Every structure is written in structure tokens, then in C-alpha cells.
Amino acid sequence: MILLILAAMTLGTGAGQAPIERKTCRAPDGVEIVYSAAGAGRTSLVFVHGGMADRTFYDGQLRAFAPKYRVLAVDLGGHGESGSNRRDWGLPTLGADIKAAADAERLDRVILFGNSLGGPVVIEAARLLEGRVLGVVGIDTFHDLGTAYEGEQARVRDAFLRQRADGFRTDHHGAMRTMIKMLFHADADPALVQRTEERMLKTPAAVAYAVLSGMAGYDGSRPARALKVPIRTINGDLFPIDVAAIRRAIPGFDAVVMKRTGHYPMLEKPEAFNAHVAAIVTALDRQGVGEPGRPGPRGPE
């Protein structure tokens, strides 16, 4: 808890002073990627949203961390302002979107953050940015990182993903409303839930279908086990995570679980979330690129 309090204090009082720039780059397949950038520092923080979300979900982190770090929030292809003129929507392709932004900024000491779908995306990005990454941090993701999907288990998972994808193609609004209800606690702020749904409905149904379909057949445990950098996550408590089981596959993995928090802790409890981010960044920043690290500090809520 002391580490958490000290980390929160490092956020500073002038967090709103750093200008936020709208910038663009090109993914390897030619798609224009739009991202926000602010601040300066030896270490860079790159934030990646989840499926159907956009980079503005991290406006609070850009303001909070820009006084000390170079901070980016990236619109994945098809989301926010980024282009959608691509055929391959697999997670490695989305990971290349992040590498494109990191290359454009010439980042060489990076901590990657990914919410939901953004979790496996930043794992793929870390593979592409080998030698430049201090650590990977999930945000309400990595729940099944210790599970290698094979055989019937993989077929069941893929069938579920394809069914969910079809729902967005046939009834975009209905599928989004159903999904959003699953991602917040029943007593969550109704205004926040509505705003989140409205923002995510801006992602075209065709993109939602393509991205969810692109997840079928992807086993995130294998690339995660191959990484040579620490993996952490900051999760809500809606969905269980078995840290011990994941550590058996990925030694050193650790998770912070925020109580009474749903799928978007950066929106629901931004101050507490930022304190956890600061604590993890402080720990990862002490070590060199590529060092495996140890389990990070846990901050009880």
C-alpha cells in the first residue's frame, strides 16, 4: 500500500499542462494509424484500447503521465480515426499498428498497456519490438493466459467467437448493448455505461465482425510464454483470474484486481487506476529492457 501511495504522489499537480498532439503513421499494410502523443521522457508508455473502443479511453492517462513520460494512445486499424482499408484483421496485424506508431516516435524504452482485446495486441507488438520493451501490462485482460487452447476446447472457443461476431453483423446495436451489460457491475454509473456504449457504437459493424472473427484460431498463451519481458495486468473483479495457474506457464506474472470495478477501470476509477499504473511503471522502469523482472507490487483496494 505504501508503494501505491508513493506512486500516486508522483503523478504531480500539473498533469494537464502538457499539450496533446494528434499524429499519424502508416501500418505495414498501408492503413493510416492515428494516435495521440504527449510529454517527454526516457521511458515511453503506449496505451492500446480494446475492441470497438478508441484512443480517447486513455485521455486521463495522457494528462496524468505526460509530465514524466512520453505517452501515446493509439487508435487500432478500423477504430477511432484510423483507417479500415485492410483485409487481414488478425491480432498480429493489429500488433503491427502499435509497432508503426512506436517506430514513428523512435521509441526504444517502452511499456505497453492493452485493455481487453488490446492485451493480446500488445503482446504481439512486444514481439515485434523485441529489445525495446520493458514490460507488457494488461487492463482487464489475460484471464486465460495460462490456458493453451487445443482440440475440442479450441473449437468451442472459436465457435463462440464466430457467433459473437455474427451478432455484430446482424444486429450491431443489440449486440453492443448485450456486451456492454456484461462489462459493468449492475450498480455502475448509468451515465458512464451509456456514454461508453455510444462511443463504442461508432466502430462500424463490419470492423467489429472482422476483429472478432480474426480472434478465432488465435492462442494467446503461446506468444505470451515466448516473451522475455515481465507481464502484468490491472483487472476489475467481474471476471476471475487465476494468478497461480498463469504463473505456472509464465513465471513472474502478477495481477492487481480492483474491487467493484468492471472492464474499463481507467474510466470507472481513474485515480486508483493511475496509481496502480504508476506503481507498475516505477518498478518496470528500474530494470533494463528485456529483463524478466519479478512479480510487481499489489495494491489492495
N, C-alpha and C positions, 0 to 999 in steps of 0.2 A: 504493500500500500504506500509506503514512503516513496519508493521509486516512482509510483504512479503520480503522486502529488508533485514531486520534484519535476517530473516530465511535463505536467500540466503548466507549471510555472514558466517553463522555457518557451511557451508559446508567445509570450510577450504581450504588450499592450498596443503596439502599433501595427497589428496584423492587417488592417485594412488599407495601409498606405502603399503597398507595392502594386504597381499597375499590372493589370491582367491583359495579355496580348492574345489576339486571335491569330493563329498561324496555320499554315497548310504545308503538306508534303505529299509525295506520291508513294503509294504502296508498290511493291514489285509488279503487280498486275496492272498498274496504271491508274487505279482508283485514287481519287483525291481524298486525303485524310485531313480533317480539321481538328485542331487541338488548341487548348488554352495553355498559356505558359506565364509564369510569374516568378519573380525572385531570382536569387543567385546564391551559389554556394558550391563547396567542393563535392557534396553529395546531392543527388537528384532523386526526387520522389515522383513516380509516374503512377497515376490513378486511372483505372480502367473500369468502366461501368458494366452492368450486367445486360442480359438480353432485353431488348426493347427499351432500354433506358438511354441516357446520353451523358455527355461530359458535365452538364450543369449539375448533376447529382453531387459533384465534388466542389462546388463553388466555395463552400465553407472551408474546405481543406486548402484550397488555393490561397485564401485570405489568411488562414491560420499559420501556414508553414512557409510562405514565401519570404518572411523576414530572415529566415535562416538557411533555406534550401532553394534550389531550382525545382519548381513544382510544375508538372504537366498533368492535364486531364484530357484524355483522348476520346474522340468520337470514333468508335469502330466503324468499318465499312457498313453502309446501309443505315446507320443510326445517326441521330442528330443532324449535323450539317455535312457529314461525309458522304461521298458518292456511293452509289449502289450498282454501278455498271460492272458487275463481276458474275462469273459463273460458279466458281468454287467458294463455298461458304463454310468450309471446314474450319475447325479450331486452329490448325497450323497456319491457315491463310490469315485468320484474324490476328494471330500472334505476330505475323509479319507486318501488320498495320502498326503495331507498337514499336517494332524494330525500326520501321521507317521514320517514326517521329523521333526516336532516340538517336538515330543516325543524323537526322536533320539538325538536331540540337547538339550533336557531338558529345553525347553523354557517355562517360566512361566509369562512373561510380554510382550505380543505380539501385534503388529499392523499388520493386514493382508491387503494386496493390491491385487486386482484382475482386470485384463483387460478383457473386453468383457465377454466371457464365464466364465473367471476367477472370475467375480463378484459374480454370484450365487455360484460358487465353494467355495469362501472364506466365504460366509455366512454359507454354510454347515459346513465348517471347524470350524467356530466360535462356532457353536452349539456343535460340538464335543469337543472343547477346552474351554467349559464354565468355567469361573473362572480364565482364564489365558489370556484373550483378552482385550486390552484397546480400540480397535475400529476396524471397518472394513471400508476400503477405496476402492471404485471402480475406475476404469480407463476407461473412455468412456463406461459406462455401467449404469445399474439401471434406464434406461429411463422410463420404465413402472412399476417401483417398487410399485407404488400406485394402480395398477390395479389388481384386483383379477379376473382371467380368469375363466369364468363359461359358461356352456351351449354352445350356438352357437358360441360365441366369442372364447371359448377354442377349439372347433372343427376346426374353421377356422385357428387359430394359429397352431395347431398340423398338419393340412393338409399341411400348408406352410412349416413347418419344415421337414416333411417327403419328400415333393417334393424337397426341397433343398438337403436333404441327398441323395436322389436317383441321383441327378445330379452329386454328387461327386463319386458315384459308377459307373456311366455310362460314364462320361467324366470328369475325375479328373482335367486335365489341363484347360479345358474350364470353368468348374465351379469355379475353383480358380481364373482364370483371371476375370471372371464376378464379383466375390465377391470383389476382390481387388479394382477394379474400383469404387465400391460403398463406399469404406472405406477411400479414399483420396479425397481431393479437386482436381478439374480439373487442377489447376496450381501447384500441389505438385511436388517436385523434382523427375523427371522421374527415375533417378538412384536409389533413395531410394525406389520408388514404385517397380522397377524391383527387387532390392535386397530382398525386403520383400516377393514378390511373390515367388522368387526362394527358400527362406528359408522355406516358408510355404508348398511348394510342396514336401518337404522332409517327411512330415507327410503322411503315407500311406493312400490311398483312403479308405481302409477298416476301418481305425480308424476314418477318417472324417465322413464316413457314420454312424458308430456306435455311435459316440459322438453326432452328430446332431439328430439322431433317439432317443437317450437317453434323449434329452431335451423335446420331445413330452410328454405331460401329466404332466409336471412339472410346478407348480405355485410358482414362486419365491417370491411373495408378502407375502405368509403365513409364511415361515421361517424367512423372514426379519422382519415382525411385531413381531415375538416372541423373537427376540434378545433383550438382556438387555444392549447392548453397543451402542455407537454412530455409525452412518453410514454416511459416507461422499462419495463424488465422485469428480474426476477431469476429466472433459469431454472436448472433442473437440466440435465444433459447427456445425458439419454435421447433427446431429440428435437432434431434440428438446427434452428438458427435462422440465417438469412442476414441479418445486420445491414445489410450494404451494400445488399442488394436492398430492404429495408424503408426505408432512408434515402432511396432514390430516390423513394419515394412519400411518405414522412413525414420531411422533413429534421429533423435533431436527435435522431432516435430513437437510443436506446442500450440495450444489454443487458449484464447481468452473468451469466456462466454458471458455476455452481458444479459443480466436478468431482466425479464419483462420487456424484451426488445425483439423486434421482428427481423425481417430480411434486409432492411436498409438502416442500419444503426447510425450512419452518417447523417441521415435525415431525422431520425427519431430522437436520438440523444447525441447531438453533435459535440457537446463539450466533453462528455465522458468518452465518446469515441476518439476524439482528437487526443485526449490524454493517453489512451491506450496506444494510439499511433505513435505519439511522441516517445513513449517508453520503449516501444519496439525499435523505432528508428535509432534512438540513442544507443541501444545495445548492439544493433547491427552495424552502426557507424563506427564502433570501436574496433571492429575487426577488418581484415583485409578482404578484397574481392576473392571469392572462391573458397573462403574458409568455411568449414561445416558448421561451426558455432555450437552453442548449447541451447537447451530449452530457454525461452525468453521469460521475462517477468510476468506473473499472472496478477491481475488487479481485480480483486473481488468487488462486485457492485454493492 
